Amino acid sequence: MKMFGIKTLISGMVVALSLSATAHSQERVASLGGDLTEIIYALGEGDRIVATDSTSVFPPAAMLTPKVGYVRQLSAEGVLSVEPDMILISGAAGPDTALDQIRATGVPVEIMETAYTVDAIIAKTRRVSDVLGVEDAGEVLVGEIEADWAAAQAEVAKLGVEPTILFFSNTAEGTPTAAGDQTAAQGVINMLGGINVFGERIGYKPISLEAAVAADPDIILVMNFVAARIGGMKEVTNHPAISLTSAAQNDRIFMVDAVTVMQFSPRTPGAVGELAAEIAEKIGSPHGE
């Protein structure tokens, strides 16, 4: 019995040390992607973060973390300089050469798939919580996301029909563009139950006034920072690329927050619900049905 007790004690110590080592290996986390950073903080694990990328702006505490560049233009040297024990990376990250260099160091790397759906948000949440060893907290957060999405769907239903939507943007040089398929904008349009009038395109492509008028969208969406870059919503409405559309002339242009809506984080379903409620309150069914 005495020997059994010693073996049991040793076994317990080994397990404890193993768990401690696992927890320690996750102490210093570099989070590269605003969506992942939001998830980590929402799980209550923000104190593990030692660095983030420039898209990690929420919660406010994320702004105070050391920054290692823009998620699509990372440098291996910058990321590794913070000596992370683990690196969580958005699927949108790059370039590939930097990611390959990071992997080659042997530091554990988790790259999350990028997809613009609620299911993808839930999958990311579960994976991050699993990697950090806080699965229970992950399931609580998933429940909140699902509840927000159910509420959002109720707001979307108030639109009554599938609205046709043009998601307007422009380049830093001022070239007007419209979002096509395989974009976060398309994901938002899908969540609103809408039809992208330029959905046959891939990515963001230049748009002309003639094309916009011919598309005749029920509503136009524009990201807040794009509107600010142009000079405000009045300037968006008067923009030559969209001024003659019925959506512009009937004041059916709505601003979309680039962080809460477009990052496809835990807050996105609720933010889309708020956007749907704003549209429904202002115009009701786009076709007057």
PAFI-359985 format. One record per residue (C-alpha): x, y, z; residue number from 1; residue in one letter. Coordinates in Angstrom, 1 decimal. Example, Ala and Ser with C-alpha at 12.3 -4.5 7.8 and 13.67 -1.06 7.14 Angstrom:
NODE;12.3;-4.5;7.8;1;A
NODE;13.7;-1.1;7.1;2;S
END
This chain:
NODE;0.0;0.0;0.0;1;M
NODE;2.9;2.3;0.8;2;K
NODE;4.5;1.7;-2.6;3;M
NODE;1.2;2.2;-4.3;4;F
NODE;0.8;5.5;-2.6;5;G
NODE;4.3;6.6;-3.8;6;I
NODE;3.5;5.6;-7.4;7;K
NODE;0.2;7.4;-7.2;8;T
NODE;1.9;10.5;-5.9;9;L
NODE;4.6;10.4;-8.6;10;I
NODE;2.0;9.9;-11.3;11;S
NODE;0.0;12.8;-10.0;12;G
NODE;3.0;15.0;-10.0;13;M
NODE;3.8;14.0;-13.6;14;V
NODE;0.3;14.9;-14.7;15;V
NODE;0.4;18.2;-12.8;16;A
NODE;3.8;19.1;-14.3;17;L
NODE;2.5;18.1;-17.8;18;S
NODE;-0.6;20.3;-17.4;19;L
NODE;1.6;23.2;-16.0;20;S
NODE;3.9;22.9;-19.0;21;A
NODE;1.0;22.9;-21.4;22;T
NODE;-0.5;26.0;-19.8;23;A
NODE;3.0;27.7;-19.7;24;H
NODE;3.4;26.9;-23.4;25;S
NODE;0.3;29.0;-24.1;26;Q
NODE;1.3;31.9;-21.8;27;E
NODE;2.7;34.2;-24.5;28;R
NODE;0.3;34.4;-27.5;29;V
NODE;0.8;36.5;-30.6;30;A
NODE;-2.6;37.1;-32.1;31;S
NODE;-2.5;38.1;-35.8;32;L
NODE;-6.0;39.0;-36.9;33;G
NODE;-8.5;41.3;-35.4;34;G
NODE;-11.2;38.6;-35.4;35;D
NODE;-8.9;36.2;-33.4;36;L
NODE;-7.9;38.9;-31.0;37;T
NODE;-11.5;39.7;-30.3;38;E
NODE;-12.2;36.0;-29.6;39;I
NODE;-9.3;35.7;-27.2;40;I
NODE;-10.4;38.7;-25.2;41;Y
NODE;-14.0;37.5;-25.3;42;A
NODE;-12.9;34.2;-23.8;43;L
NODE;-11.3;36.1;-20.9;44;G
NODE;-7.7;35.2;-22.0;45;E
NODE;-6.5;38.6;-23.1;46;G
NODE;-3.7;38.6;-20.5;47;D
NODE;-1.9;35.9;-22.6;48;R
NODE;-1.5;38.2;-25.6;49;I
NODE;2.0;39.7;-26.0;50;V
NODE;1.5;41.1;-29.5;51;A
NODE;-1.1;41.7;-32.1;52;T
NODE;-1.4;43.0;-35.7;53;D
NODE;-2.7;46.4;-36.7;54;S
NODE;-6.2;45.1;-37.4;55;T
NODE;-6.6;44.2;-33.7;56;S
NODE;-8.3;47.3;-32.4;57;V
NODE;-11.0;45.8;-30.2;58;F
NODE;-11.4;45.7;-27.2;59;P
NODE;-9.5;48.9;-26.3;60;P
NODE;-7.0;46.8;-24.4;61;A
NODE;-5.9;45.4;-27.8;62;A
NODE;-4.8;48.8;-28.9;63;M
NODE;-2.3;48.9;-26.1;64;L
NODE;-0.5;45.7;-27.1;65;T
NODE;2.7;45.7;-29.1;66;P
NODE;2.0;45.7;-32.8;67;K
NODE;3.9;43.6;-35.3;68;V
NODE;2.5;45.0;-38.6;69;G
NODE;-0.4;44.5;-40.8;70;Y
NODE;-1.8;41.0;-41.0;71;V
NODE;-1.4;40.7;-44.8;72;R
NODE;2.1;42.1;-44.7;73;Q
NODE;3.8;40.4;-41.8;74;L
NODE;7.5;39.9;-41.3;75;S
NODE;8.8;36.8;-39.5;76;A
NODE;11.4;38.9;-37.6;77;E
NODE;8.8;41.3;-36.2;78;G
NODE;6.5;38.5;-35.1;79;V
NODE;9.2;36.4;-33.5;80;L
NODE;10.8;39.5;-31.7;81;S
NODE;8.1;39.3;-29.0;82;V
NODE;9.2;35.7;-28.2;83;E
NODE;5.7;34.1;-28.4;84;P
NODE;5.0;30.6;-27.1;85;D
NODE;2.2;30.3;-29.6;86;M
NODE;1.0;32.2;-32.7;87;I
NODE;-2.6;32.4;-33.8;88;L
NODE;-2.9;33.6;-37.4;89;I
NODE;-5.9;34.6;-39.5;90;S
NODE;-6.2;32.7;-42.8;91;G
NODE;-6.0;36.1;-44.5;92;A
NODE;-2.4;36.6;-43.2;93;A
NODE;0.6;36.8;-45.4;94;G
NODE;2.9;36.8;-47.2;95;P
NODE;3.6;33.0;-47.5;96;D
NODE;7.3;33.5;-47.2;97;T
NODE;6.9;35.1;-43.8;98;A
NODE;4.5;32.4;-42.6;99;L
NODE;7.0;29.7;-43.8;100;D
NODE;9.8;31.4;-41.9;101;Q
NODE;7.6;31.5;-38.7;102;I
NODE;6.7;27.8;-39.0;103;R
NODE;10.4;26.9;-39.5;104;A
NODE;11.3;28.1;-36.0;105;T
NODE;9.2;25.4;-34.4;106;G
NODE;7.0;27.8;-32.4;107;V
NODE;3.5;26.4;-32.4;108;P
NODE;1.4;28.1;-35.1;109;V
NODE;-2.4;27.9;-35.5;110;E
NODE;-3.7;29.3;-38.8;111;I
NODE;-7.5;29.8;-38.9;112;M
NODE;-9.4;29.4;-42.0;113;E
NODE;-11.0;32.6;-43.3;114;T
NODE;-14.6;32.3;-44.4;115;A
NODE;-17.4;34.9;-44.2;116;Y
NODE;-20.2;33.1;-42.5;117;T
NODE;-21.6;32.7;-39.0;118;V
NODE;-20.6;29.1;-39.0;119;D
NODE;-17.0;30.2;-39.6;120;A
NODE;-17.2;32.6;-36.6;121;I
NODE;-18.4;29.7;-34.4;122;I
NODE;-15.7;27.3;-35.8;123;A
NODE;-12.9;29.9;-35.1;124;K
NODE;-14.3;30.5;-31.6;125;T
NODE;-14.2;26.8;-30.8;126;R
NODE;-10.8;26.3;-32.2;127;R
NODE;-9.3;29.2;-30.4;128;V
NODE;-10.8;28.1;-27.1;129;S
NODE;-9.6;24.5;-27.7;130;D
NODE;-6.0;25.7;-28.4;131;V
NODE;-6.0;27.9;-25.3;132;L
NODE;-7.5;25.1;-23.2;133;G
NODE;-10.7;27.0;-22.3;134;V
NODE;-13.3;24.9;-24.0;135;E
NODE;-16.1;25.7;-21.5;136;D
NODE;-15.6;29.4;-22.0;137;A
NODE;-15.7;28.7;-25.7;138;G
NODE;-19.1;27.1;-25.6;139;E
NODE;-20.5;29.9;-23.5;140;V
NODE;-19.3;32.4;-26.2;141;L
NODE;-20.7;30.2;-29.0;142;V
NODE;-24.0;30.3;-27.2;143;G
NODE;-23.9;34.1;-27.2;144;E
NODE;-23.0;34.2;-30.9;145;I
NODE;-25.9;31.9;-31.7;146;E
NODE;-28.3;34.0;-29.7;147;A
NODE;-27.2;37.2;-31.4;148;D
NODE;-27.5;35.5;-34.8;149;W
NODE;-31.1;34.4;-34.0;150;A
NODE;-32.0;37.9;-33.1;151;A
NODE;-30.3;39.3;-36.2;152;A
NODE;-32.3;36.9;-38.4;153;Q
NODE;-35.5;38.2;-36.9;154;A
NODE;-34.4;41.7;-37.9;155;E
NODE;-33.5;40.5;-41.4;156;V
NODE;-36.9;39.0;-41.8;157;A
NODE;-38.5;42.4;-41.4;158;K
NODE;-37.1;43.4;-44.8;159;L
NODE;-39.7;41.2;-46.3;160;G
NODE;-37.8;40.4;-49.6;161;V
NODE;-34.2;39.8;-50.7;162;E
NODE;-32.9;43.3;-51.3;163;P
NODE;-30.4;43.9;-54.2;164;T
NODE;-27.3;45.4;-52.8;165;I
NODE;-24.2;47.3;-54.1;166;L
NODE;-21.3;47.3;-51.7;167;F
NODE;-19.4;50.5;-52.6;168;F
NODE;-15.8;51.2;-51.9;169;S
NODE;-12.8;53.0;-53.4;170;N
NODE;-9.1;52.6;-53.5;171;T
NODE;-6.6;54.9;-51.7;172;A
NODE;-6.1;56.5;-55.1;173;E
NODE;-9.8;57.2;-55.4;174;G
NODE;-10.8;54.7;-57.9;175;T
NODE;-14.4;53.6;-57.2;176;P
NODE;-15.0;49.9;-56.7;177;T
NODE;-17.7;47.5;-55.9;178;A
NODE;-17.4;44.3;-53.9;179;A
NODE;-17.9;41.0;-55.6;180;G
NODE;-17.9;37.4;-54.5;181;D
NODE;-15.3;35.9;-52.0;182;Q
NODE;-15.2;39.1;-49.9;183;T
NODE;-16.3;40.0;-46.4;184;A
NODE;-18.8;42.3;-48.1;185;A
NODE;-20.4;39.4;-49.8;186;Q
NODE;-20.6;37.6;-46.5;187;G
NODE;-22.4;40.6;-45.0;188;V
NODE;-24.8;40.7;-48.0;189;I
NODE;-25.5;37.0;-47.5;190;N
NODE;-26.3;37.6;-43.8;191;M
NODE;-28.7;40.4;-44.8;192;L
NODE;-30.5;37.9;-47.1;193;G
NODE;-29.6;40.1;-50.0;194;G
NODE;-28.4;39.7;-53.6;195;I
NODE;-25.1;41.3;-54.6;196;N
NODE;-25.6;43.1;-57.9;197;V
NODE;-22.0;42.5;-58.7;198;F
NODE;-21.8;39.0;-57.3;199;G
NODE;-20.6;37.5;-60.5;200;E
NODE;-17.3;39.3;-60.0;201;R
NODE;-14.5;38.1;-57.7;202;I
NODE;-13.0;40.6;-55.2;203;G
NODE;-13.2;44.4;-55.5;204;Y
NODE;-13.4;45.6;-59.1;205;K
NODE;-13.7;49.1;-60.6;206;P
NODE;-17.2;50.4;-61.2;207;I
NODE;-18.6;52.9;-63.6;208;S
NODE;-21.6;55.1;-63.2;209;L
NODE;-23.2;53.3;-66.2;210;E
NODE;-22.7;49.9;-64.5;211;A
NODE;-24.1;51.1;-61.2;212;A
NODE;-27.2;52.7;-62.7;213;V
NODE;-27.8;49.5;-64.8;214;A
NODE;-27.5;47.4;-61.7;215;A
NODE;-30.1;49.6;-60.0;216;D
NODE;-29.6;48.3;-56.4;217;P
NODE;-32.2;48.6;-53.8;218;D
NODE;-29.6;49.8;-51.3;219;I
NODE;-26.0;50.7;-51.2;220;I
NODE;-23.6;49.8;-48.4;221;L
NODE;-20.3;51.6;-47.7;222;V
NODE;-17.7;51.1;-45.0;223;M
NODE;-17.3;53.9;-42.5;224;N
NODE;-13.6;54.5;-43.2;225;F
NODE;-14.4;54.7;-47.0;226;V
NODE;-17.1;57.3;-46.3;227;A
NODE;-14.6;59.2;-44.2;228;A
NODE;-12.0;59.1;-46.9;229;R
NODE;-14.4;60.4;-49.4;230;I
NODE;-15.6;63.2;-47.1;231;G
NODE;-18.7;61.9;-45.4;232;G
NODE;-22.0;60.4;-46.4;233;M
NODE;-23.1;63.4;-48.3;234;K
NODE;-20.1;63.1;-50.6;235;E
NODE;-20.7;59.3;-50.9;236;V
NODE;-24.3;60.1;-52.1;237;T
NODE;-22.9;62.6;-54.6;238;N
NODE;-20.1;60.4;-55.8;239;H
NODE;-20.1;60.3;-59.6;240;P
NODE;-20.0;56.5;-59.6;241;A
NODE;-23.3;56.1;-57.8;242;I
NODE;-25.1;59.5;-57.7;243;S
NODE;-27.6;58.6;-60.4;244;L
NODE;-28.6;55.3;-58.9;245;T
NODE;-32.1;55.1;-57.4;246;S
NODE;-30.6;54.0;-54.1;247;A
NODE;-28.5;57.2;-53.9;248;A
NODE;-31.4;59.5;-55.0;249;Q
NODE;-33.8;57.9;-52.5;250;N
NODE;-31.3;58.1;-49.6;251;D
NODE;-30.8;54.4;-49.3;252;R
NODE;-27.1;54.4;-48.6;253;I
NODE;-26.1;52.8;-45.3;254;F
NODE;-22.8;53.0;-43.5;255;M
NODE;-21.2;49.7;-42.3;256;V
NODE;-18.6;49.6;-39.5;257;D
NODE;-15.4;48.0;-40.7;258;A
NODE;-14.6;46.4;-37.4;259;V
NODE;-17.8;45.2;-35.8;260;T
NODE;-19.4;44.1;-39.1;261;V
NODE;-16.6;43.2;-41.5;262;M
NODE;-14.1;41.3;-39.3;263;Q
NODE;-16.4;38.4;-38.8;264;F
NODE;-15.8;38.2;-35.1;265;S
NODE;-18.2;37.3;-32.3;266;P
NODE;-19.7;40.8;-32.5;267;R
NODE;-20.6;40.5;-36.2;268;T
NODE;-24.0;38.7;-36.0;269;P
NODE;-25.3;41.4;-33.5;270;G
NODE;-23.9;44.2;-35.7;271;A
NODE;-25.5;42.8;-38.8;272;V
NODE;-28.8;42.6;-36.9;273;G
NODE;-28.4;46.3;-36.0;274;E
NODE;-27.7;47.1;-39.6;275;L
NODE;-30.8;45.2;-40.8;276;A
NODE;-32.9;47.0;-38.2;277;A
NODE;-31.7;50.4;-39.4;278;E
NODE;-32.5;49.4;-43.0;279;I
NODE;-35.9;48.1;-42.1;280;A
NODE;-36.8;51.1;-40.1;281;E
NODE;-35.8;53.5;-42.8;282;K
NODE;-37.1;51.9;-45.9;283;I
NODE;-39.0;48.8;-44.9;284;G
NODE;-39.3;46.3;-47.8;285;S
NODE;-37.1;47.8;-50.6;286;P
NODE;-39.7;47.1;-53.2;287;H
NODE;-42.5;48.5;-51.1;288;G
NODE;-44.1;45.1;-50.6;289;E
END
